Each structure stands twice: as structure tokens, then as C-alpha cells.
């Protein structure tokens, strides 16, 4: 790495879950730019930075993780992903809030709901609709401002145990502290959870939702690996980290978002005296399917390489036959996939995205221009690759006219295929 790269990226030599140094490399996705570092102009291409994207497995606690840690301010100080842009996520958040209100009894005993890494406030807006007092904690100042403008009280800060003490002192204890799709982003996993515990003590609820490792392995979701995602979480690894953070798991629930996630509901130790028995059953199930097995993880790496070969061959065959190929979306996962596969603007002419924050920019590494979705009908490419494949149904429904005119969609994960 260059001096500028090394100043922004530090490599750990121990597991962030248990401190062990017994770590094995299971998947190398190469040098990659930060997945949300969209470029504003062609002038920025030459100064673009990239960092190692390698996934390791801890043989002691079985936490799967990155060891190369990119500076958090560089990753999150100015952010372009808004959760509220997806109808799928808005529907999910409405259900999420109803679940939490019922679980924590907020209808009978109202209290403060804090969402850590609250993005544009979409989840907290769902809680407001149910009558809850809310507070968002969001590190990206530009996104925090968007939430404030939408009427969601939000403080711009990176969350930690010390920050939790400050928030508790200024706002009082929270009835519920949520962390939606963020736990995998933090370097100090245990300290982050301990901060959540601090906010809700003595008897509140900690609710964490995060993509699960099993779906990543089983469905070949390697594109969900990027520098923001430092950990790839299993119940096996997280149960131990929750315990060390002073929390026990009351329940764990399957949810469908982000390619398959788990919702963890925890209480401070003292409210519970151990994890629920169902948690231990999930740990045994993960062991049975080989989630902690080095050989199974290496098979996953082999399958990832085959996915790349198949996808690249498909796209380039279309191009060789004079067909035009574009993409839909500019999600972080799409940038991991495109950069790992070596697909650039020579292969995919453009992508489109509904977010005005992304339109007019270029994808990192591949330098594919991001346009308004109207361009699909104006240009009518022969094929469109859906990069946020987890909401493919929503996108296909939105673009019914493009399909009616003969356009065809490519879904790259778990196996590259053209939708019939």
C-alpha cells in the first residue's frame, strides 16, 4: 500500500471477538476501493485508493472477519446510502417497529427508543408513527441532517461505550436500544454492545439486526463483503460476545432482509441468568451444517471463484454478440462484485439509481457512470444486471415497462442467471 493508503488502513493480528491469534484466511477478494466511495468526476480516478479485502476465520471463537480496518471517518464521515430509498426496507421497518413495541411493552410503558447508526431515520420514523419518543445516533453528518429535516431527532456521533454514557446522562436511560445492520461494521464489537447495554440498564431491551453468516455461505453472498463490514456474524460467535458485553440473548429471529438476517433480542445480565435454550439449539445447528468448519469455508471460496468465472463469461458473451449491458443500482455489494469480477465500464455501460445523492457520480474501481432510472427506457439496453439482487422483485416491478419492451434482467447471486 502507498503511504496514504497505509495511514488510513491498519491490520489487526488478533480476533476482535476473543483476542485469539489463531486465524486462517478463507477468501481473498483482492485490492478493492471502499464500496461506498463513489467518485464525483473523472479527475478523481487517478487518486482513488484501494485496500486489501480478505476474510479470515477465527478457529477459537469462530468469528468470521476482516483484519484490515479502514479509518471510520474515511468510511462513514460522508455517506451516500439512504435506507429510506427502498420500499422493501420501509415495509420492513414498519414491521420491525411493531415487533419491538410489542416485545418491550412500549404501548403500556412508553420509553425512549434509541437507534444507533440511524441513517436517514427511516426506522425511527416507524417508531414515531407508533407513538414512541426517539433519538438517532448517526456518524455521517450529511445523513444525520436529512433525518433531522424529516423530523427525527438525531445526533451525529460515532457510537461507543463512552458515547453511550454521555447520551444516557443527557437523555436518561432508553427503554430500547436498536442497532440495525451496523454491528458488523464496528471494530470493537464487544464495546459497541456494552454501550448498548449501558443505555438500557437496568431492565431495557437491546435489539440487534444483522446479516447472518449461514446465508452468506449457503447462498454465495460474497458481495456483502466490503471494508465497512468487518464481521460476518453467526449465533455461535455472537453469543459469546454478547455474554462478555454483559448481555444475555432472550430470543433470536429469522428475517428476510439483506439476503437473510437474524434479529437478536438481548437483556442486561441480571434480568436473565443465561441465554435462552433456543439460542444453544441454533449454535448446535450451525455446527451441524459446518459453519465452524474450515473445510466448508474453503469450499465456499472455491464456489465464489466459479461464480466469477460464470458471470464474466455471460456478460462478455453478450457483449461479443453486440448486445448492450447496463446495471441497476449502486449499492456497496454491487461494487464488491464488479471489482472482484473485473467488470468495468467497458463491459457495463452505465448503471441507474433512484438516489439523487448517487446520480452523476461513478462507481468506485470500475468507473461505471450512475444515471437516473429514466435512462433505462431512453437507452433500452438489452440486459440489465440487478446489483441489489436482494430487492430484485421490487426492481423488476418498478421497471415493468423496460421488460415489456424486451429488456432482460441478470441476477448475479447465488448463480448468474437471466430472468425469464
N, C-alpha and C positions, 0 to 999 in steps of 0.2 A: 504494500500500500504506500501511497505518497504521504508526505508529511501532513498534508491537510486531511487526508483520509484517516491516518493513524491517530490524529488529535481528536477525531470525532468518534472513533470506534476502539473499544477496549475488549480484549479477550479474557474471559474467566478461565480458571483452571480447575474449578470445583463446581459441584452441583448446587444450584440455588435452592433446591428443595431440602437437601440434607447435609451439604458440605462435603460429600464424598468426592474423591478424585478418580473413582473407577468409572470412567466414561468411555463410550465407544461411538465412533462415527457411523451413522446408519444411512445418511443421504446427503450428497453434495450437489447443491443446485447452482454452483458456480458463483462467480463475482456478479453481484446484482446491484442496481441502483435502488434507493429506497422506494418502495412500491407506491407511495402517495406523493412522491416528489415530482409532480407534473411540471413540465417546462413551459415557460412563458413565451419563449422566442427561439428562433434558430440559433441566435448568438450564444445561447446557454448550452448548446450541445457539447462544445469542446471542454467546458469546465465541469461537466457532470461527474459526480462522484459515485463510486460503487464499492461494495463491501462483501466479504465472504458470506454466503448463505448456506450454512452447514448445520445439519440436525444431528444431535447426539442423544444417546440413551444412557441414563444412569443405572448401572447394574445393581445399585444398592436400594434406592427408593423407587426406581422405575419412572422417574420424571423424564419426559422427552422434551428437549430444549435446544435453543441456540446458545452458544457460548460467546459469540461476538455481539457485543452490546453497543449499539449506535446511540450517541448522545440524545437524550429525551427531548431537549429543546429543539434539536435539529429535526426530529421526527414529528413532534406534536405542537411546536410553538405556533405554527400557522397551518391549519388543517383544511382540507377541501372535501372531506367526506361528511355528508349530512344524512343522518338516519331517516329524517322525515321525507326524503325524496322517494322512498319506496312504499307503495301501498301495502305490500306484504308486511313490512315492518310496522306500519301504523296499525294494521289489524292485530298483529302480534302483540304490540304494546298495550292495546286495549284489553286483550285477554290477560296479559301479564299483570296489569294493574288490578284487575278484578280478582285474580288469584291471590295476590299479596294482601289486598284489603280483607278478603275472606280468611286467609290463613292467620293474619296478625290481629284480626278482630277490630280493624280500624273503624268500621261503621259504628260499633258500640263504644270504642275507646279511641277517639281521634288522637293522632300524634303526628310529629314531623316525619316526612319521608325524604331521605337524602339519597340522591343518585350520584355516584362517583363516576367521572368521565361521562357526563350527562349529554354531551354533544349539543344538538340544537334544541334539547328539552322535550323531544317528542314523547319519551316515556313519562316524564313528569307531567306533561300536559294531560296524559291519560289519567294520572292520579288526581290532578286538579279537577278533571271532569267528574270524579267520584267524591269530591269534597275534601280532599286531603291538603294539608299545608305542605309545601315542598321547598327543597333547596337543591340546586345543582352545583356540582363541583366539576369544572371543565378547564383543562390546561390550555387549550387553544383559544387565545383571546378573541380572534375573529368569530369563532363559532359560539363562544360564550355571549358575545354581543348579539348574535342572531337570536339566541334563546331569550335574552333579556327583552329584545324587541317584541318577542312573541308572548311576553307576559309571564315568563318562567324565571323566578329569582335565581341568579347564577353567579357564583364567584369563580374567578379564573385563577386556578392554582393546581400544582401537581400534588396529588394526594399522598400522604404518608401518615405514620402514627403521630408525629408532631403536629401535622396539619389537622388531624382528627381532634387532638386536644384543643387546638385553637377554635375549631368550629363548635365543639361542644361547649366551650366557655362562652362563646358569643351567641349561640343559638339554643343551648340546652341539649339534653340527650334526645336522640332520634328514636322513634318507635321502630323504624325500619331503615336499614341502610342497604341500598341496592348497588350492584356493580354488573352492568350488562355488557357482555362481550369486551371486557377490558382486563380481567385478571391475567389473561395470557400475555398482556402487553408489558407487565411490570417486572423489573429485575428483582426486587425484594418481595417475593410472593408472600412470605410469612409476615413481613412487616406491614404489607398492604392489608392483609386480613386482620392483623392485630389492630390496625387503625379502625377498621370497620367495627370490630368488637368494642373498641373504646367509645365509639359514637353511640352504641346502643345499650351499653351496660346500664343497669344490671340484668334486665329481662327482655330486651328487644330482640329483633329478628335481623339476621344478615342473610340476604338473598343474592346469590351469585349465579349468573348465567354465562356459560362458556361453551364453545365448540368442544366436542369430545374426540379424543384420540382414536377411539374404535372406529368411528365413522370416517375419519381421515384415512385410516389404514384400509378398511374394508372397501370404501368407495373411491379410493385412489385420489383423495382430495389434496394432492401435494401443492396445488396452487394457493392453498390457505397458509402456506409457509411464507413469511416475509419478515423483514427486520423488526417490525412492530410486534410481531407475535413471537415472544421469547420462549413461550412454553406451549406444549401440546398435551392437553390435560386428560388424565384418567382418574377414576374414583380411587384407584389404588394409591396413586401419588398424592392426590389432594386430601384424602382422609388424614394422612399423617401430617400434612402441612396445616390443615385446619386445627388439628389437636395441638400442635406446637404454638399456634396463634391464640390458644385459649378458647376455642370453639368446638362444639360437637355438632354433627350433622343430624338434624331431625328427620330429613327426607331428601330424596334425590328424584327428579322427574325428567323424563324424556320430552324434549321439544324439537320441533322440526326445523327451526331457522338455522341459517348459516351451514347448511348441509348436514345438520344433525347436532344438536347441542344438549347439554344437561343443565338443569336448574337445581342448584344446591341451596337448601334452606337450613341455616345453622342458628344455634342459640349459644350464648355465653356458657362456659363451663360453670356449673353450679345450678343452672336451670336444668341441664341434662347431665347425667353422670357417665355417658358414653355415646358413641354413635349408635343410631338405630340399627337393629339387627338386619334390616333390609340393605343397609349400606355394605355390611360384610358379605351379604349374598352377591351383591354387584361385584365386589372385589374378587370373589371366587369365580364368578362368570368371566371376568376379564382374564383371569389366569387360565381358565379352560380354553379360551379362544386364542391363547398365545400372545396376548397383548404385552406381556412382560418378557417374551421370548426373543432373544437376539436373532434366531434364525427366521422367525416370522417377520421381523422388522427388515431384515435383509431381503427377503422375498418381495416385500413392499417396494424397496428401492429398485429391484430388478423390473418390477411391473411399471414403475414410473418411467424408466428408460424406454420401455416398449411403447408406452403411451406417447412419448415424444416422437418416436420414430413414425408411428402410425399417423399422428396429427400432421406432422411436417409433410409426409408423403401425400396425404389427402389434399392439403392446401396447394402444394406445388403442382400436383397433377391437374387441379382445376385451373391454375394459372397457365400451365403449359398448353392447355386446350383453349386458351383465350378467354376464360371466364374471369369475371371480376369478383374479388373477395373483400368484404368490409367486416366491421365488427360492431357489436352493440355493447355500450358501457365502457366505463373507465375505472373499474374497481381495482383495488390493490391486488386481489387474487389474479386478475387478468394480466397484470404486469409481471408477476412471478412466472406465470405460464408462458407468456410470449417471450420473455427474456431467456428462460430455460430452453425453450424450443428454438430460439434463434430466429423467430418470425419477426420481420421488421416492416417498415413502410413499403419495401419492395414486394412483400407478399400480401400485406393487408393495407389497402389504400387509405382507409380512414376508419375511425370509429365515431359513434354518436353517443351523447349522454344528455339526460334531461337537466342536469345541474348546470346552471349558468356560471358557477364558480369554475367549472372544468372546460366549458366550451371556449374554443380559441387557443387552447394550450396543446401540448404534445405529451404523449405517453413517455415515461422515463425509459431510457435504454433503447427502445425500438423506434422512438421519434415519430410515431403514428399520430397524425393530427386528430383532434377531438372536435367534432362538429355538432350542430343542432340535429335532433332526431328527424326533422323535416327533410334532411338531405337524403334519407333512405328512399323516399318517394321521388325526389328530384333526380337522383342519380341511378336508382334502381339497380344496385349491384346484384349479381347472380346469386351470391351466397353471403350470409351474414353470420359470423361466429358470435354466439352469445357468451360474453366473458363472465357476467354474473349468473352462471348457469343455475344457481340455487333459486333464482326467481324467473326461470325460463318461461314458465306458464304465463306469468304476468306480462312479460315482454312480448311473447307471441300474440297474446290477446290485444295488447296495445298496437301492435304492428300488423293487424289483420289485413289492411289494405295492401301493404307491401307483399304479403304472402299471396293475396288474391291475384296480384299482378304477375305471379310466377316466381317471386323471390323465395329462397330456401334458407333454412336456418341450420347452422352447425352447432352442436353441443359437444364440447371437448372432454368433459368429465362425466362418468368414470372411464368411458371409452369414446373416442371420437366417432360421431355419427351424424348423419343428416336426417333431420326430422321429416317424416313422410306427411 
